[in-house]
């Protein structure tokens, strides 16, 4: 993937129904930001493609033989593997609640309309690609953050935040002297309230203070991880779409 040019999002598409797979691939050709790097026709094949190709985005059918889409996401979490963003595709509405519990980026009902897919791609771009310049933001930057830890409500300087992560819908903030849960609902909201010149989203599940990165760790297939300078030395994955930004930051 190191040969890619421009801001594209490496993507895997998985569906056990060939006509549905072909139709989605055809629709995705209309969106230059999406780079389909692999396909799969069942859940186990999809898992293999994700492990091999390490995409940033996966479109996957909920019901597939061998391993369904929801169970595939659970398995990646259980294995502590880097988890790409998922868009779940299905003909059945009843899976929507479970999809968002698994933090799926979106949920598409078949047959997929191009107009609805465009909404999904816009959401993907807002989540994964570089945000708009700070001058375009109308959200005031905060100087202090409140975090909850051990029954206490602690106030920390925004500049002391080392990183934040979201897991199971909860945001945890690690600061220089404390760690606890934030009252922000999404990483997007937290990021919008902080200095965009300092805080960077290397992965959809993490927000980091670039001044508190201790080490850049070469990883598989020209990818990287970063180690933060908190007490635990947290290691954070860098998504492929953000590798270019990492290279720019540290002249790699």
C-alpha positions in Angstrom: 0.0 0.0 0.0 3.0 2.3 0.3 2.7 3.1 -3.4 -0.7 4.8 -3.0 -0.9 8.4 -4.0 -3.3 11.0 -2.5 -5.6 10.5 0.4 -7.3 7.2 -0.3 -8.8 4.7 2.2 -7.7 1.1 1.7 -10.9 -1.0 1.9 -12.0 -4.6 1.9 -15.5 -5.6 0.7 -17.1 -8.9 1.8 -20.4 -10.5 0.8 -21.3 -14.1 0.1 -23.8 -13.1 -2.6 -21.9 -12.4 -5.8 -24.4 -10.0 -7.4 -24.5 -7.9 -4.2 -20.7 -7.9 -4.0 -20.4 -6.9 -7.7 -23.0 -4.1 -7.3 -21.3 -2.6 -4.2 -17.9 -2.7 -6.0 -19.5 -0.9 -9.0 -21.0 1.8 -6.7 -17.7 2.3 -4.8 -15.9 3.1 -8.1 -17.8 6.5 -8.0 -15.8 7.5 -4.9 -12.1 8.2 -5.6 -11.3 8.2 -1.8 -12.1 4.5 -1.6 -9.4 2.1 -2.7 -10.7 -1.5 -2.7 -7.6 -3.6 -1.9 -9.4 -7.0 -1.5 -12.7 -8.8 -1.5 -14.1 -11.9 0.3 -17.1 -14.2 -0.2 -17.4 -15.5 3.4 -16.6 -14.5 6.9 -13.5 -16.6 7.3 -12.1 -15.3 4.0 -12.9 -11.8 5.2 -11.0 -12.3 8.4 -8.0 -13.5 6.5 -8.1 -10.6 4.1 -8.3 -8.1 7.0 -5.3 -9.8 8.8 -3.3 -9.8 5.5 -4.2 -6.4 4.1 -4.8 -4.4 7.3 -7.4 -2.1 5.6 -8.8 1.0 7.3 -12.4 0.3 6.2 -14.5 -2.8 5.7 -17.9 -3.2 4.0 -19.3 -6.5 5.2 -22.5 -8.4 5.0 -24.0 -9.3 8.4 -25.0 -12.8 7.5 -22.3 -14.9 5.9 -21.3 -18.6 6.1 -18.4 -19.6 8.4 -18.3 -16.3 10.4 -21.0 -13.6 10.3 -20.1 -9.9 10.2 -20.8 -9.2 13.9 -18.9 -12.2 15.2 -16.0 -11.2 12.9 -15.8 -7.8 14.7 -16.0 -9.4 18.1 -13.2 -11.8 17.2 -10.9 -8.9 16.1 -11.6 -7.2 19.5 -10.9 -10.5 21.4 -7.6 -11.0 19.6 -6.6 -7.4 20.5 -5.9 -6.8 16.7 -6.2 -3.4 15.1 -9.9 -3.0 14.2 -10.7 -1.2 11.0 -13.9 0.8 10.6 -16.8 -1.3 9.6 -19.9 -0.5 7.5 -22.4 -3.4 7.9 -24.6 -4.2 4.9 -27.8 -6.4 5.2 -31.3 -6.8 4.0 -32.6 -6.9 7.6 -33.2 -3.9 9.9 -33.1 -5.9 13.1 -29.3 -5.9 13.2 -29.0 -2.2 13.4 -28.9 -1.9 17.2 -26.3 -4.6 17.5 -24.3 -3.0 14.7 -24.0 0.3 16.6 -23.2 -1.5 19.8 -20.2 -2.9 18.0 -19.4 0.7 17.0 -20.0 0.2 13.3 -19.4 3.4 11.4 -22.6 2.9 9.5 -25.4 0.4 8.6 -26.6 0.0 5.0 -29.8 -1.7 4.0 -29.8 -3.7 0.8 -30.4 -2.9 -2.0 -27.9 -0.1 -1.5 -28.8 3.2 -3.1 -26.0 5.3 -4.4 -27.4 8.4 -2.6 -27.3 6.6 0.7 -23.9 5.2 0.1 -22.7 8.8 -0.5 -23.8 9.7 3.0 -21.7 6.8 4.3 -18.7 7.9 2.4 -19.0 11.4 3.7 -19.1 10.0 7.2 -16.0 7.9 6.5 -14.1 10.9 5.2 -15.0 13.0 8.2 -13.8 10.2 10.5 -10.6 9.1 8.7 -9.2 11.8 6.5 -7.6 15.0 7.8 -10.0 17.4 9.4 -10.7 20.9 8.0 -8.2 23.6 8.9 -8.7 25.0 12.4 -9.8 28.4 11.0 -13.0 26.8 9.7 -13.9 25.5 13.1 -16.4 27.5 15.2 -16.0 25.3 18.3 -14.2 27.1 21.1 -11.1 25.4 22.4 -11.1 24.3 26.0 -8.2 24.9 28.4 -9.4 22.4 31.1 -11.0 19.0 30.9 -13.0 17.1 33.5 -12.3 13.4 33.9 -13.9 11.0 36.3 -11.6 8.6 38.2 -12.4 6.6 41.4 -15.5 8.5 42.2 -13.6 11.8 41.9 -14.1 14.6 39.3 -10.6 15.8 38.4 -9.7 18.8 36.3 -6.7 18.5 34.0 -5.1 21.0 31.7 -5.8 20.3 28.0 -2.1 20.6 27.3 -1.4 17.8 29.8 -3.6 15.3 27.9 -1.3 12.6 26.4 -4.0 10.6 24.5 -7.6 9.6 24.5 -9.2 6.4 23.4 -12.8 5.2 22.8 -13.8 1.7 23.6 -17.3 0.3 24.1 -18.7 3.8 23.7 -16.6 5.3 26.5 -13.8 7.8 26.2 -10.8 7.4 28.5 -8.4 10.3 28.8 -4.8 9.7 29.9 -3.2 12.9 31.2 0.2 13.6 32.8 -1.0 13.1 36.4 -4.4 11.3 36.0 -6.4 8.9 33.9 -10.2 8.6 33.8 -13.4 8.8 31.8 -14.4 11.9 29.8 -17.9 13.3 29.6 -17.5 13.8 25.9 -19.7 11.5 23.8 -17.4 11.1 20.8 -13.7 11.5 19.9 -14.9 13.9 17.2 -16.4 16.2 19.8 -13.3 16.0 22.0 -11.0 16.7 19.1 -13.0 19.7 18.0 -12.6 21.3 21.4 -8.8 20.9 21.5 -5.9 22.6 19.6 -5.8 21.0 16.1 -2.1 21.8 15.8 -1.4 19.6 18.8 -4.0 16.8 18.8 -4.0 14.3 16.0 -6.2 11.3 15.2 -3.7 8.5 14.2 -6.5 5.9 14.4 -10.3 6.1 14.5 -10.2 4.9 18.2 -7.4 7.2 19.4 -6.6 10.9 19.7 -3.0 11.8 20.7 -1.0 14.8 21.7 1.8 14.9 19.1 4.2 16.5 21.7 3.8 13.4 23.9 4.8 10.8 21.4 7.9 9.0 22.7 8.7 6.5 19.9 7.7 5.6 16.4 7.7 1.8 15.9 7.9 0.3 12.4 5.2 -2.3 12.1 4.0 -4.8 9.4 3.6 -3.9 5.7 5.1 -0.4 6.0 2.7 0.5 8.8 3.6 2.1 12.2 2.7 2.2 15.8 3.5 5.0 18.2 4.5 4.8 21.9 3.3 7.5 24.2 5.1 8.9 27.2 2.5 8.1 29.8 3.4 6.0 32.7 2.3 2.8 31.0 4.0 3.6 27.7 0.8 3.0 25.7 1.3 1.7 22.2 -1.2 3.1 19.7 -1.8 1.9 16.1 -1.5 4.3 13.1 -4.0 3.6 10.4 -2.7 3.4 6.9 -4.5 6.5 5.8 -2.7 8.5 8.6 0.7 7.1 7.8 1.4 10.0 5.5 0.6 12.5 8.3 3.0 10.6 10.6 5.8 10.8 8.0 5.2 14.5 7.7 5.3 15.1 11.4 8.6 13.3 12.0 10.2 13.4 8.5 10.2 9.6 8.2 
